[in-house]
Amino acid sequence: MKDKLFISNVFTLSGKSSVLIEDGRIAALGIPAPADVPVLDGGGALLSYGFADIHVHFREPGAPEKETILSGSLAAARGGYTTVCAMPNLDPVPDTEEHLQAEMDIIRRDARIEVLPYCSITTGRKGLQLVDMGALKKSCAAFSDDGSGVQDEAMMRKAMELAAREDCIIAAHCEDNTLLHGGYIHDGRWCAAHGHKGICSESEWKQIERDLRLCGETGCRYHVCHISTARSVELIREAKARGVRVTCETAPHYLTLCEDDLQEDGRFKMNPPLRSAADREALIEGLRDCTIDAIATDHAPHTAEQKSRGLEGSAMGIVGLETAFPVLNTCLVRTGRISMERLLEALCEGPRRIFRLGGALRPGERADLCLIAPDARWRIDSSRFLSKGRSTPFDGMEVTGRIEKTFYNGYLVYDSSKEETGA
């Protein structure tokens, strides 16, 4: 239903409200129901603008057995997301206009929400030759070699200089390969006690330190992906105070879990890994003081077989689109660690501001909305995910907070009331 719709009986953080949708746009907020307009009772839900996730992996083209644009966008809608930015570790890598077109064709055909592609920083994500940012920037959200840190400092400097000229974002997966030493979980006490190989925190923050220096020298818009360590937070906080054009994100699992929660199960393996409890606390404080601008899921689906080989043998990555809000609401808002206002800022306003995506809960904006039941209690069941990926450390967790409905461009793209009947 797109032409006209009035949603009554909803609340914003400011109080009771309503929303009138006309031709896919927000026409008015907080008004009485107009005559001759269909009315949807919001059931006392919290009304938010649609969430934006600036870090997802939808695997298509290249690995549709893991995820597709269709399944990924349906999962995103279920999580309250109306805009996502899809990472470029695809086949073909979107490093030319022709390669990007292969992904864009699938997005136009299958996406149920707004899916914006990343392009790679370097050809094939190999770190050897820069892509033509000027030709690609009109069609992508940002540039990233995600999954691969740009190892060569001279190459990263050239990338930042080019991005500064073209007014593009470099979104960096920060990882110094010389410090990995075959590790696959955090190099901490759990790792030592259980005989695993660890990834040191320095492998992340050392490259962030390098890039912040380069960013300050080039004036590039620089975004740090999925930070996980206390030192990363400190470096970015200090850089922001100096006026460096840096933003950053972390993920729900780094804010709510740590190495003490590890199990000998692929559901707990991701990159970067779950760090120490002290790192988790530093991330929460970074979120509170806005050093961390956004929460992104790093939704990274794999097949069940690829995640069935324990911590050492499983593929890196977990899914997160369908669990982000309830997990964060349960662990951070309900416990008083952050406010609901701050959570919604980090899920919606922060990512939209960084990537200049547009959209806000005000008249004239595209009607991308989600209705939230913040007090609804339920249990996460990965077998019912809309994503093809089912690997999550939150499987079976009792949570509070549920997305009831999601609207994209005025259309209802997710409705929780249809789930029980399978409609």
C-alpha positions in Angstrom: 0.0 0.0 0.0 1.8 3.1 -1.2 -0.5 6.0 -2.3 -1.8 7.0 1.1 -1.6 5.4 4.5 -2.1 6.8 8.0 -0.4 5.1 10.9 -2.0 5.9 14.2 -1.2 5.0 17.8 2.6 5.2 17.7 5.2 7.0 19.8 8.4 8.7 19.2 10.9 9.5 21.9 9.1 12.8 22.2 5.7 11.3 22.9 2.6 10.1 21.2 2.5 10.6 17.4 1.2 9.4 14.1 2.4 9.5 10.5 0.8 10.2 7.2 2.4 8.6 4.1 1.6 9.9 0.7 3.2 8.6 -2.5 6.1 7.0 -0.7 6.9 10.1 1.4 6.3 11.2 4.9 3.6 13.8 4.5 3.0 14.7 8.1 3.7 13.6 11.7 1.5 13.9 14.8 -1.7 14.9 13.1 -5.3 13.5 13.4 -6.4 10.9 10.9 -7.5 12.6 7.6 -10.8 11.5 6.1 -10.8 8.8 3.5 -7.3 7.6 4.2 -6.6 3.9 5.2 -5.6 3.7 8.8 -3.1 1.3 10.3 -3.2 1.0 14.1 0.5 1.0 15.2 -0.4 -0.8 18.5 1.5 1.6 20.6 4.8 0.9 18.9 7.9 3.1 18.9 8.3 4.8 15.5 11.8 5.2 14.1 13.2 6.1 10.8 14.5 3.0 9.0 17.9 1.8 10.3 21.0 1.9 8.0 23.7 -0.7 8.0 26.9 0.5 6.3 28.6 -2.9 6.5 26.9 -6.0 5.2 28.0 -9.0 3.0 25.3 -10.2 0.6 27.6 -12.5 -1.3 26.0 -12.0 -4.7 27.3 -12.2 -7.4 29.8 -14.9 -6.5 28.4 -17.0 -3.6 24.6 -17.2 -3.7 24.7 -20.4 -1.6 25.7 -18.2 1.3 23.3 -15.2 0.7 21.6 -13.4 -2.1 20.5 -9.8 -2.6 16.9 -11.1 -2.1 17.5 -13.1 1.1 19.8 -10.5 2.6 17.4 -7.6 1.9 14.5 -9.6 3.4 16.6 -10.3 6.5 17.5 -6.6 6.7 13.8 -5.5 6.5 13.1 -8.0 9.3 15.7 -6.2 11.4 14.3 -2.7 10.8 16.8 -1.8 8.1 15.7 0.2 5.0 19.2 1.0 3.7 22.3 -1.2 3.7 25.7 -0.9 2.1 27.0 -4.2 0.6 30.8 -5.0 0.8 32.8 -5.7 -2.3 34.3 -9.2 -1.6 32.3 -10.6 -4.5 33.0 -12.4 -7.8 33.5 -10.3 -9.8 34.9 -7.7 -7.5 33.2 -4.4 -8.2 36.4 -2.6 -9.3 35.2 -1.5 -12.8 31.9 -0.1 -14.1 31.4 -3.4 -15.9 31.9 -5.5 -12.8 29.8 -3.2 -10.7 27.0 -3.5 -13.2 26.8 -7.2 -12.6 25.9 -6.5 -8.9 23.6 -3.5 -9.8 21.5 -5.6 -12.1 20.8 -8.1 -9.3 20.0 -5.3 -6.9 17.5 -3.7 -9.2 15.8 -7.0 -9.8 15.7 -8.5 -6.3 16.4 -6.0 -3.5 13.4 -5.3 -1.2 15.1 -2.3 0.5 17.8 0.1 -0.6 21.0 -1.8 -1.2 24.0 0.4 -2.0 27.2 -1.3 -3.2 30.7 -0.6 -2.2 33.5 -0.6 -4.8 37.0 -1.9 -3.9 39.9 0.5 -3.3 42.2 -1.6 -5.4 41.8 -3.9 -8.4 40.6 -7.3 -7.2 41.1 -6.2 -3.6 44.8 -7.2 -4.1 46.3 -3.9 -2.9 48.4 -3.3 -6.1 46.5 -0.9 -8.3 43.9 1.8 -7.5 40.5 1.6 -9.1 39.1 4.6 -11.0 37.2 6.3 -8.1 36.1 9.1 -10.3 34.2 6.8 -12.7 32.8 4.6 -9.9 31.8 7.1 -7.2 28.4 8.0 -8.7 27.2 4.4 -8.3 28.7 3.3 -4.9 28.5 4.2 -1.3 32.2 4.2 -0.6 35.4 2.4 -1.4 36.8 -0.6 0.7 39.0 -3.6 0.3 37.0 -5.1 3.2 38.3 -8.5 4.3 41.8 -7.3 3.3 43.7 -4.4 4.9 45.7 -2.3 2.5 49.1 -3.4 3.6 51.3 -1.0 1.7 51.5 2.5 3.2 52.3 4.2 -0.1 49.3 2.6 -1.7 47.0 3.7 1.1 48.4 7.2 0.8 47.7 7.3 -2.9 44.2 6.0 -2.3 43.5 8.7 0.3 44.9 11.4 -1.9 42.6 10.3 -4.7 39.6 9.9 -2.4 40.2 13.4 -1.1 40.2 14.8 -4.6 37.1 12.9 -5.5 35.4 13.6 -2.2 34.9 9.8 -1.6 35.0 7.7 1.6 37.8 5.2 2.2 36.3 2.6 4.6 39.1 0.5 5.9 39.3 -3.0 7.2 42.4 -2.4 9.4 44.5 -5.5 9.8 48.3 -5.7 9.7 49.0 -9.1 8.1 52.5 -9.3 9.6 51.0 -9.5 13.1 48.5 -12.3 12.5 50.8 -15.3 12.8 48.0 -17.7 11.9 45.7 -16.6 14.6 41.9 -16.9 14.5 40.6 -15.8 17.9 41.7 -13.0 20.3 45.2 -13.5 21.8 44.0 -13.5 25.4 43.5 -15.7 28.4 40.8 -17.9 26.8 43.0 -18.5 23.8 46.0 -19.5 26.0 43.9 -21.7 28.3 42.4 -23.7 25.4 45.4 -24.1 23.1 44.3 -21.9 20.2 46.3 -19.4 18.1 45.6 -15.8 18.8 45.2 -12.5 16.9 46.8 -9.7 18.8 45.0 -6.4 19.3 47.9 -4.5 17.7 47.1 -6.1 14.4 44.1 -3.8 14.3 45.1 -0.6 16.0 48.6 -0.4 14.5 47.1 0.0 11.0 44.5 2.4 12.4 47.3 4.4 13.8 49.1 4.5 10.4 45.9 5.4 8.5 45.0 8.2 10.9 48.4 9.8 10.3 47.8 9.5 6.5 44.3 10.8 6.8 45.5 13.9 8.7 48.0 14.5 6.0 45.7 14.0 3.0 42.4 15.4 4.3 40.5 12.3 3.2 37.1 11.2 4.5 38.2 8.1 6.4 36.0 5.5 8.0 37.2 2.7 10.2 35.3 -0.6 9.9 34.3 -2.9 12.9 36.7 -1.6 15.6 37.1 -4.1 18.4 39.9 -2.9 20.7 40.3 -0.2 23.5 43.4 1.2 21.8 41.4 1.7 18.6 38.8 3.8 20.4 41.6 5.9 22.1 43.4 6.6 18.8 40.2 7.6 17.0 39.1 9.8 19.9 42.4 11.6 19.9 42.3 12.0 16.1 38.9 13.5 16.2 40.1 16.0 18.8 42.8 17.0 16.4 40.3 17.6 13.6 41.1 14.5 11.5 38.2 13.6 9.2 37.6 10.1 10.7 34.5 8.2 11.6 34.1 4.6 12.8 31.8 1.8 13.5 31.6 -1.2 15.8 29.3 -4.2 15.7 26.7 -5.5 18.2 28.8 -8.6 19.1 31.8 -6.5 20.2 29.5 -4.3 22.4 27.8 -7.3 24.1 30.2 -10.2 24.1 33.9 -10.8 24.9 36.5 -13.6 25.0 34.9 -15.0 28.2 31.8 -15.9 26.2 33.7 -18.0 23.6 32.7 -21.6 23.0 34.3 -24.2 20.8 31.8 -23.4 18.0 32.1 -21.6 14.7 29.2 -19.3 15.8 31.8 -17.4 17.9 34.3 -16.9 15.1 34.5 -13.6 13.3 37.1 -11.1 12.2 38.1 -9.1 14.1 37.6 -11.6 17.0 35.8 -11.1 20.3 38.3 -9.2 22.5 38.6 -8.8 26.3 36.0 -7.6 28.7 38.1 -4.4 29.0 37.9 -3.9 25.3 34.2 -4.3 25.4 33.9 -1.7 28.1 36.0 0.8 26.1 33.7 0.3 23.1 30.6 0.9 25.2 32.2 4.1 26.5 33.2 5.1 22.9 29.6 4.6 21.9 28.4 6.7 24.8 30.7 9.6 24.1 30.1 9.4 20.3 33.7 8.5 19.5 32.0 5.6 17.8 29.6 7.1 15.2 27.6 4.0 14.1 26.8 0.4 14.8 27.0 -1.8 11.8 26.4 -5.6 11.9 29.1 -6.8 9.6 26.5 -9.4 8.6 28.6 -12.1 7.0 26.7 -15.3 6.1 28.4 -18.7 5.4 27.0 -22.1 4.7 26.2 -24.4 7.7 29.1 -26.7 6.7 31.6 -23.8 6.6 30.6 -22.8 10.1 30.6 -26.4 11.5 34.4 -26.8 11.9 34.9 -25.3 15.3 36.9 -22.2 16.1 40.0 -23.2 14.2 38.5 -24.5 11.0 35.3 -22.5 10.5 35.0 -19.6 8.2 35.2 -16.1 9.7 31.9 -14.3 10.0 28.4 -14.3 11.7 25.0 -12.9 10.7 23.5 -10.0 12.5 20.8 -8.1 10.7 17.9 -9.9 12.4 19.3 -9.7 15.9 21.0 -6.3 16.2 18.2 -4.2 17.7 16.9 -6.8 20.2 20.4 -7.8 21.4 21.5 -4.2 21.8 18.2 -3.1 23.5 18.5 -6.1 25.9 22.1 -5.8 26.8 22.7 -2.0 26.7 19.4 0.0 26.9 17.5 -2.2 29.3 20.6 -2.4 31.6 21.0 1.4 31.5 24.4 1.4 29.7 23.1 3.7 26.9 19.8 5.4 26.2 17.3 4.4 23.6 18.0 7.7 21.9 21.7 7.0 21.6 21.0 3.5 20.2 18.7 4.8 17.5 21.2 7.5 16.6 23.9 4.8 16.2 21.6 2.6 14.1 20.0 5.3 12.0 21.3 8.8 12.1 25.0 8.1 12.5 25.5 5.9 9.5 23.3 8.1 7.3 25.3 11.2 8.3 28.7 9.5 7.6 27.8 8.2 4.2 25.5 11.1 3.2 22.6 8.7 2.7 19.8 11.1 3.6 16.6 10.3 5.4 15.1 11.4 8.7 11.8 11.2 10.6 10.4 14.4 9.2 7.9 15.5 6.5 9.2 15.3 2.9 11.5 12.4 3.5 11.1 9.0 1.9 8.8 6.9 4.0 11.4 4.5 5.3 10.1 3.6 8.7 10.1 0.8 11.3 7.7 0.2 14.1 9.3 -1.3 17.3 7.9 -3.1 20.2 10.6 -2.2 22.8 9.1 -4.3 25.6 8.3 -7.5 23.6 10.0 -10.6 24.9 11.1 -13.5 22.7 13.8 -16.0 22.0 16.2 -15.8 19.1 15.7 -18.9 16.9 18.2 -18.9 14.0 16.2 -21.7 12.2 13.6 -19.0 11.4 16.0 -16.4 10.0 15.2 -15.0 6.6 18.9 -14.8 5.9 20.5 -17.9 4.4 23.1 -17.6 7.1 22.2 -19.1 10.5 25.4 -18.8 12.4 25.0 -16.4 15.4 26.4 -16.5 18.9 23.0 -15.2 20.1 21.0 -18.2 19.0 18.6 -19.2 21.8 19.1 -15.9 23.7 16.0 -14.4 25.4 15.7 -10.8 24.3 13.5 -7.8 24.7 12.5 -5.7 21.8 11.2 -6.7 18.4 10.7 -5.0 15.0 7.0 -5.2 14.3 6.8 -3.6 10.8 9.2 -2.1 8.3 8.2 0.3 5.5 10.5 1.1 2.5 9.5 3.9 0.2 6.0 3.7 1.7 5.6 -0.1 1.1 5.3 -2.6 3.9 8.3 -4.8 3.4 8.2 -6.7 6.7 5.3 -7.5 9.0 5.9 -9.7 12.1 2.3 -10.6 12.3 2.6 -12.7 9.2 5.4 -14.9 10.5 3.3 -17.3 12.6 1.0 -18.1 9.7 3.9 -18.2 7.2 2.1 -15.6 5.0 
